[in-house]
């Protein structure tokens, strides 16, 4: 069955870095646009970063531009989110998403907490 599993979350001090990973199985990973979303406490889920199948479009939320980088390795069925210069407002559950036409899959999420 289709599965997305995120990893790499945790507690980090402001200014620190984390790298999130999301590995997919049960579908043809390379055909899907991959996205990272996040949902902070008391907030709606927001789109953080997008990586299209051909890599012709990488897009970021304004709040993370210049600090976060999305990458993918189709050979490993994995998408990454490198997060640098983290801020307390980056605290959220981060979700991986795979989308192709009417197919839309989500991981269970990984918690990122930025606090001193």
C-alpha positions in Angstrom: 0.0 0.0 0.0 1.0 3.6 -0.4 3.1 5.0 2.4 5.0 8.2 3.2 7.2 8.3 6.2 8.9 11.5 7.5 11.9 11.6 9.8 14.5 14.0 11.1 12.3 16.2 13.3 13.3 17.2 16.8 14.2 20.0 19.2 16.7 22.6 18.0 17.8 26.0 19.3 17.1 29.1 17.3 19.6 29.6 14.6 20.2 25.9 14.3 19.6 23.4 11.4 17.6 20.2 10.7 17.2 18.1 7.7 13.9 16.3 7.2 13.5 13.2 5.1 10.4 11.6 3.6 10.5 8.2 1.9 7.7 7.0 -0.2 6.6 3.5 -1.2 3.7 1.8 -3.0 3.6 4.3 -5.8 5.9 5.6 -8.7 7.7 8.3 -6.7 9.4 9.9 -9.7 6.0 10.8 -11.3 4.7 12.8 -8.3 5.2 16.4 -7.4 6.5 16.4 -3.8 5.7 19.1 -1.3 6.4 19.9 2.3 3.6 21.4 4.5 3.6 22.5 8.1 1.0 23.2 10.8 2.0 25.2 13.8 0.1 25.3 17.1 -3.3 27.0 16.5 -2.5 27.6 12.9 -3.8 26.2 9.6 -1.6 23.9 7.5 0.6 25.9 5.1 2.6 25.0 2.1 6.4 25.3 2.7 8.1 24.0 -0.4 7.4 22.3 -3.7 9.6 20.2 -6.0 8.0 19.2 -9.3 8.8 15.9 -11.1 11.1 17.5 -13.6 12.7 19.8 -11.2 11.6 22.7 -13.3 9.8 24.4 -10.5 11.1 24.7 -7.0 8.9 27.0 -4.9 9.0 28.2 -1.3 6.8 30.1 1.1 8.1 33.7 1.6 8.7 32.9 5.3 11.3 30.3 4.5 12.9 31.6 1.3 16.7 31.7 1.7 16.6 29.4 4.7 15.0 26.2 3.6 16.0 24.0 0.6 13.9 21.2 -0.9 15.6 18.4 -2.8 14.6 14.9 -4.0 16.4 11.7 -4.9 14.1 9.6 -7.1 16.5 6.6 -6.9 15.8 6.5 -3.2 12.2 7.6 -3.4 13.0 10.3 -0.9 12.4 14.1 -0.6 14.4 16.2 1.8 13.9 19.6 3.5 17.1 21.2 4.7 16.1 23.9 7.2 18.8 26.4 8.3 18.7 29.5 10.5 15.6 28.1 12.3 13.3 30.4 14.2 10.8 29.8 16.9 8.0 30.5 14.5 9.2 27.5 12.4 7.9 25.2 15.2 5.3 23.0 13.6 4.4 19.5 12.6 6.0 19.0 9.1 4.1 16.9 6.6 5.3 15.3 3.3 2.8 15.3 0.4 2.9 13.5 -2.9 0.5 14.7 -5.6 -0.3 13.5 -9.2 -3.7 14.4 -10.8 -6.3 13.0 -8.4 -3.8 11.0 -6.3 -2.8 12.8 -3.1 -0.9 11.1 -0.4 0.2 12.4 3.1 2.7 11.2 5.7 1.9 11.2 9.4 4.1 14.2 10.1 7.2 14.9 12.1 7.5 17.5 14.9 10.0 20.3 14.7 10.4 22.5 17.8 12.6 25.5 17.8 13.3 26.7 21.3 16.1 27.7 23.6 
